[in-house]
Amino acid sequence: MDNKRRTETVIEMHEVWVMRRLGSSRQPCVECRDGAEMLTPQEAAMLRSVSQMTVYRWVESGQVHFMETQDGRLFVCLAPLFN
């Protein structure tokens, strides 16, 4: 009988993104109960490595929560970007 020992190593990796915006206040998503932050379409596109056009398609199809300010600026919710 062969008494060889076997060692198994498991490595877990976690990724954390920190986004800081100069000169703008945090906007919580009114649809999310966890208070997820709202991002510009450009920030969302960079975060997900897609084009801004893709983010606008997500908005039009209802895949992400969004809000539009009175001056016409669009913000999308961070939470649905990773669901």
C-alpha positions in Angstrom: 0.0 0.0 0.0 1.3 3.4 -1.0 1.2 6.1 1.8 1.8 9.2 -0.3 0.5 12.5 1.1 -1.2 15.0 -1.0 -1.3 18.7 -0.3 -4.0 20.9 -1.8 -3.7 24.7 -1.7 -6.8 26.9 -2.4 -6.2 30.6 -3.2 -9.1 33.0 -3.1 -8.9 36.4 -4.8 -11.1 39.4 -4.2 -11.2 42.6 -6.1 -12.2 46.0 -4.7 -12.7 49.1 -6.8 -12.5 52.5 -5.2 -13.8 55.4 -7.3 -13.3 58.9 -6.1 -14.7 61.9 -8.0 -13.4 65.3 -7.5 -16.0 68.1 -7.3 -19.1 66.0 -7.3 -21.2 64.6 -4.5 -22.3 61.0 -4.1 -25.7 60.2 -5.4 -27.5 57.2 -3.9 -29.7 55.1 -6.1 -33.4 55.7 -5.1 -34.3 52.2 -6.5 -31.7 50.2 -4.5 -32.3 49.6 -0.8 -28.6 49.3 -0.1 -27.9 52.9 -1.2 -25.7 52.0 -4.2 -23.9 54.9 -5.7 -24.8 56.4 -9.1 -22.1 56.7 -11.8 -21.8 58.7 -15.0 -22.1 56.6 -18.2 -18.4 57.1 -18.8 -17.5 55.8 -15.3 -19.8 52.8 -15.7 -18.3 52.0 -19.2 -14.7 52.2 -17.8 -15.6 50.0 -14.8 -17.2 47.3 -17.0 -14.8 47.7 -19.9 -17.5 48.4 -22.4 -18.4 51.4 -24.6 -20.6 54.2 -23.4 -23.0 53.2 -26.1 -23.4 49.9 -24.4 -24.2 51.6 -21.1 -26.9 53.7 -22.9 -28.4 50.5 -24.4 -28.6 49.1 -20.8 -30.4 52.2 -19.7 -32.9 52.1 -22.7 -33.5 48.4 -22.1 -34.0 48.8 -18.3 -31.1 46.6 -17.4 -29.7 49.3 -15.0 -31.3 51.8 -12.7 -30.8 55.4 -13.8 -31.7 58.9 -13.1 -31.5 62.1 -15.1 -30.9 65.4 -13.5 -32.9 68.5 -14.3 -29.9 69.8 -16.3 -29.9 66.6 -18.4 -27.0 64.7 -16.9 -27.5 60.9 -16.8 -26.4 58.7 -13.9 -26.5 54.9 -13.7 -26.6 52.7 -10.6 -23.5 50.8 -9.7 -25.2 47.7 -8.2 -26.9 46.3 -11.4 -23.6 46.5 -13.3 -22.4 43.4 -11.4 -25.6 41.4 -11.2 
